[in-house]
Amino acid sequence: MTNPLTGVRTTASRRPVSALVSLVTLCAVSLLITGCPTTSTTPPATQGGTSTVTPPATTSNIKAGLVTDVGGINDKSFNASAWDGLQRAGKELGIAVKFTESKQNADYVSNLTQYARGGYDVVFALGFRMQDALKEVAPRYPKVKFAIIDGDAPPLPNCAAYKFREEQGSYLVGALAGLMTKSNKVGFIGGEQMPLIEKFQAGYAAGVKATNPQAQVVVGYAQSFVDASKGQEIAISQMGSGADILYHASGNVGTGVIKAVAAKGTGFYAIGVDKDQDGDAPGRVLTSMVKRVDTAVFDVCKSVTTDSFKSGTVTLGLKEGGVSLSEMKYTKKDVPPAVLQKIDGLKADIIAGTVTPPTTIGP
Amino acid sequence: MNELLAAAIRQWVPLAFAATGGVVSERSGVVNIALEGMMLAGAFASVSAASATGNTLLGLLAGLLAGALVGLLHAVITQALRVPHILSGVGINLGMLGLTTYALRLYEGGGLESAATLSYPVMAAAAALAVGLTTLVLARTPLGLRLRACGENPGAARTAGVSVTRVRYGAVVASGALAGLGGVALALTTLGVFTENMTAGRGYVALAAVIFGRWNPLGAAATAFFFALGDAVQIALQTAGLGGRIPPDFLSLLPYVLTLIALGTIRSRNIAPAALGDPSV
């Protein structure tokens, strides 16, 4: 910058420019590092060291893309399960698959658009948080099929919504907890408090009450789906108050819950969610309420390859195999056969429609 | 009551380390919102090293070093490249979130765990020691005086023959090491697991403790304890069954609201370091 009075070039001109240059460099570097939003075809270390998802020797040229919510592909539950399903579709149906992680809610529209414009045939939106983004993107790309998991889809011929009856599976684990508790006190740990998580809580509480009317359910919310340490603290607090079986619906917060229960040892159980988490602490995770997100994703891919994609809402419950209890590989021996029979009976009742678990918590 | 206190101390330890680190950096004149990224790096490195070697001490060292390295990065960006401190902090936090998430992916099954863990009493004692030592060094030693001079009046410090750049490099690296220990305390103490973004904003809470604690290690540690106690109370209230009547979101807001009220009613001069955020070298 030249001083207009003296005509002397001042050194001050150097600073803003060099600051600007370093600023831009920093931004570029941090973007490079974060890769935000991360796009990758590297599987998040699923079945031991699979390094590629490009289908081997197939003829199908269908491409499927998946956009995660802010929980990330590595959440060991919802998103990870969806990616499992897509990878299976990649292998068995011979389609090309890819995922993109959303780091924040503002990424959803751009991430969906990126796939829609990139010539993908089917795009998955994971989580109810993406409802609005889907509403915005789907009408602009009528040739692309969109499927949202756990959320509502706009009424368009290229959109499908897959939902799960979480309250049914939660009712069964609640019934099991009610029969297995020694202290007549069990716990529920939720991530953020919202209708979807309250569905887990409502079903669970009803299940506990069905098999053990005296039992009390203590409830704790972490206001987070990532804070494992907070999950540990809530679990310690609930176990300290006498609860001996803790069911979580809280993503990675549950990692801390399972750790805390495992540390407390015999006499205490955690109940996993979304994926089969029984192996996370063998013997200490009583069962897991498995949501077959992978099956839903696989089915959609299959319908696209056979040109039979259906729009509208599909709800998967116990009947459809959309939710189920884990096989209880490590704990089955600790559960009396009469208890397992009772659970099977309740499952049959729900499927028959004689028992309808609630979806909302009472006042 | 004892359980509540124990829970509060457990949650205090990571915050105390990070807040102490924040004080050291800011008193030298370098704004440090990168505490979050430093904690995250420390958490990841500690579990990663402990899981590989089975040795918690090596895990602790790795966490400390990782934090210090991130501190060095913050020092280079703010001092050598003269990037505004806040900008560097935001970049580092985003960068560390991306980097640790990516690194976590490289582990089979997407999980990173260490069977060996540190114990809370030891880490709590270490945190108290860090707070005490930092207070002593800042208030009673020539080094502390020089560090504070760099934060109050770097021009005068330079005139007196102090290398402001060197002092700030040292302060920010030490700050990173302390925040890294905060990450170690979070991930490797009893939990023994690293999960994506597991610091969940604790670095920012620690920075708030620095500011509410008036840039004083004892004040910051006390404020951090207040936050931790508030969180422990909030969890205990939920367990006691109050969650149904009062929204849990409101309960978790409590410690912060109380701190604001306390600060608003206690009359005190603003004692932020005069040259905080100063880009000059």
Interface residues (C-beta under 8 A of the other chain):
Chain A: R15 S18 A19 S22 L23 T25 L26 C27 V29 S30 I33 T34 G35 C36 T38 T42 P44 A45 T46 G48 G49 G72 N74 D75 K76 A80 K103 Q193 V218 V219 G220 Y221 Q223 S224 V226 D227 A228 S229 K230 Q232 E233 I234 I236 S237 Q238 G240 S241 N252 T255 G256 K259 A263
Chain B: E3 A7 R10 Q11 P14 I77 L81 R82 V83 P84 L87 S88 V90 G91 I92 L94 G95 L97 G98 L99 T101 Y102 L104 R105 L106 Y107 E108 G109 G110 G111 L186 T190 L191 G192 V193 T195 E196 N197 M198 A200 D231 A232 I235 A236 Q238 T239 A240 G241 G243 G244 P247 P248 D249 S252 P279
